[in-house]
Amino acid sequence: MLDQMTLYPIADDVLFAPGGKVVIRTYGVAPATGGDGGKEPVTVSYRTWVTGIRDQPRYWHWGRFEDAATGHRKVLEWLTGRGPQPAQALA
């Protein structure tokens, strides 16, 4: 399935905590080719994945690139205790 998708990296961060490492990745994902043989525009969806934490929401979905970049920073602030949990979390 990944061979049918194109990933557009936006931001990657790693935090080291007493329980291990936490990885935060934000990227855009789109089909490898647009509809109608690549003639139609490709729709990109933006996501933030957090791995390495337990019993917490680990996935966020963003509508635009700007929201994804800001959302990545907000997730990082939440994980480091400098801000509230981002509201668009999907468990």
N, C-alpha and C positions, 0 to 999 in steps of 0.2 A: 504494500500500500504506500509506503514512503517513496517508492520509485515513481508514484503517480502524483506526488505532492512536491511543491517547491517551498523551502523554508527561507525566510528572510530574517536573519538575526538582528535584533535591536539592542539588547543588553544582556550581559552575563555577569553575575556576581557570585562569590563564594564567601560564606561566613564560617568561621571555625568556632564551635561551641563545645562545652564539656562533654556533651553526648555524641559528638561527631561533627561532620561537615554538613552544611546546608547550602544547596545550590539553587539560585534564583535565575531563571532564564525567561526572557521575553522575546517573542519572535512573531513574525507574520507567517501565515500558512495559506497556500493557494494551490489549486490544481496545477499540474505541470503544464498543461495547455489550456487556453481559453476555450469557450464554447465555439461551435461552428468552425472547427479546425484551426483555432487560434485567431479568428477574425474578430471575435467579441472580446470586450475588456474582461480581464481576470479580476474576480472579487477576492480580496485578501481579508482574512479574519486575523485578529491579533490576540495572543494568549500569553499569560505569565504562568509558568509552572514552578512550584517550589518542591524540592525533594529533600528528604533528610529530617523532616519534622513529623511528629506523631499527633494524632487526634486534633488536627487543625485543618482549616480549609487550605487546599494546596493548589487551587486553580482559579485563575481570573480570566475573564473574556473582555476584550476592549473593542470598541467600534471603529476607532481611527488610530493612525500611527501616533498622533500627538497624545491621545488618551493612553496608549500603551506605554509610551516613554514616561509620562507622568505617573501612571499606575505602577510601573516598575519601581520608581523612586519611592512611592508610598508604601509598597510592599516591603521594600528594604528598610524604610523608617520604622514600620510596624515591627519587623523582626528584630530590630536593634533597640526597641523600646522608646523610640523618639517620636512616635505618632500612633494614631488609632488604626485599627484594622480597616483596610480598604473595604468599601461597601459592596463592590460588585463581585464578591467571592461566590464561587459555585463549588459546593462540596463534592 
